[in-house]
Amino acid sequence: MAAIKALAENALSAALRPMNSGDVAAVAAIEQQVQFTPWSATLFADTLRVPRYFGYVLMQAQQLLGFYIVEVIADEATLHNIAVSPEHQSKGFGRQLIEHAIGQCLQTGVTRLMLEVRESNTSAIGLYESLGFELDGVRRDYYSAPWGRENGLLMSRPLS
């Protein structure tokens, strides 16, 4: 029970705000720490200039802890990227980011949120499943990894 309370307190002490160009370096630095094939700072900056994308950062005491990027096309959205810095993982921040993304999607009339995740990322898969995402399909050998190739799992959940 104490562990659950601590997770809730951590998540409540962090605030989300829209990502801006001043965040790109910090976002790219987190991405470098958590991905085998990270997005470049240029790619993050480019998403800020395209109206169909939106991104948010999670801040705590002036420190950027995590972020997400969503693309909206018509009434569907894709969560393209989400990450929490390694030292802040397993504290409820990933859940806070996804729940916020879902809320933002609902405000824009999105009826379905999709994502793709590495098959080896079992902690993320568990989080997505706990939030109602279901497996839609598999992209065989989609991702490169230090050990070779790995599958990408396509997941989605309806929004209402």
Secondary structure, 3 states (H helix, E strand, C coil): CHHHHHHHHHHHCCEEEECCHHHHHHHHHHHHHHCCCCCCHHHHHHHHCCCCEEEEEEEECCEEEEEEEEEEECCEEEEEEEEECHHHCCCCHHHHHHHHHHHHHHHCCCCEEEEEEECCCHHHHHHHHHCCCEEEEEEEEEEEECCEEEEEEEEEEECC
